[in-house]
Amino acid sequence: MAWNEPGGNSNDNDPWGGRRGGGDRQGPPDLDEALRKLQDNLNGLFGGRKRRSGDGGSPRSGGGLGLLAVAFAALASLWLYSAVYVVDEQEQAVILRFGKYHETVGPGLNIYLPPIDRKFQENVTRERAYSKQGQMLTEDENIIEVPLTVQYRVSNLQEFVLNVDQPELSLQHATDSALRHVAGSTSMDQVLTEGREQMAAEVRERLQRFLDTYKSGITVTQVNIQSAAAPREVQDAFDDVIRAREDEQREKNQAEAYANGVIPEARGQAQRLLEDANGYREEVVARARGEAERFNRLLVEYRKAPAVTRERLYLETMQEVLGNTSKVLVSGGEGQNNLLYLPLDKMIDGRAAAAPAGSSLLSPAQAGATTAPRPTSDPQRELRSRESR
């Protein structure tokens, strides 16, 4: 029966040792008495012996064992709480047992045995970044400031945990070494202008080689080199040098453009002169060969009929000469030395200037009279008669 049920002996069953009702009610419950009752209940729960009424409040050995059991249960709960852990999908965990590598744990719910085991849990898929900016000495002994960003991730958690004491600090030192080596073998112009991408690729390759040698378990995914600049103290002088080099490059480009325009033209003219010379040579050679062939054939005909051939040559020559002149000489006849010179070319030019536009310059009769006369048969007969004499 409960101590506070109706009809029961409430004074005996009251855990606080007080009385209900009446003026004999005691003050607030005694804390020591309450703790003793709670200890007795725990002793009974864990198999201990309850304290009797005549014990005088002295604890027995069963109470000490109960307290130890409670403490052990609390420690076991704490140990179990700390031993159970969850590995996310992007993480891995390395377990060391007695300081020696035991296993690498993947995603899921897992348990390990502290303090026998030690757990190192890291994200192995997240991209991490390390930024640096420092002064570097270039190949041409110039000092420049190079800002650098290294992106990396943990590729082997076992090596990342065990092989290097402080892997990220080792990454920073290796980055400094690789950057100084590459910058020291590169000229300032390449670092400041178009050589940054190639320089970043060389730094990444050298840095990864260092990390692989250390077996740090780190993979460098990308190296970015921002716009490098000169130190602030000498920035103005560097700007002047850069402007001078830009002017130099512009002058070179203009000279190359002029050369690209002049040289092909000169080569074309030279080739044209060569072609003209070759054409003239072929023409002269062909004409000479033709004249020689003509002479040989004429010689054959001359041997057959010398007189006829000479007369024919004379007539052809006179026809060719007189056909190209506009002057006419009129003789007064035999025994007379007077010659009449008619400047027909001047007469034709004067009439052409005086004639109106669209009108014919000469009549058909006049035009026929002004044409260059061909040798008639009278001079030919005279020449033949002279030859016969």
ABEGO torsion letter per residue (X at the ends): XBAABBGBBAAAABAAGBBBEEAABBBBBBAAAAAAAAAAAAAAAAGBBBBBAAAGGBBBAAAAAAAAAAAAAAAAAAAAAAABBBBBAABBBBBBBGGBBABBBBBEBBBBBOAABBBBBBBAABBBBBBBBBBBBBAAGBBBBBBBBBBBBBABAAAAAAABABAAAAAAAAAAAAAAAAAAABBAAAAABAAAAAAAAAAAAAAAAAAAAAGAGBBBABBBBBBBBBBAAAAAAAAAAAAAAAAAAAAAAAAAAAAAAAAAAAAAAAAAAAAAAAAAAAAAAAAAAAAAAAAAAAAAAAAABAAAAAAAAAAAAAAAAAAABABBBBBAEBGBABBBBBBAAAAAAAAAAABBBGBBABBAAAAAAABBBBBBAAAAAAAAAAAAX
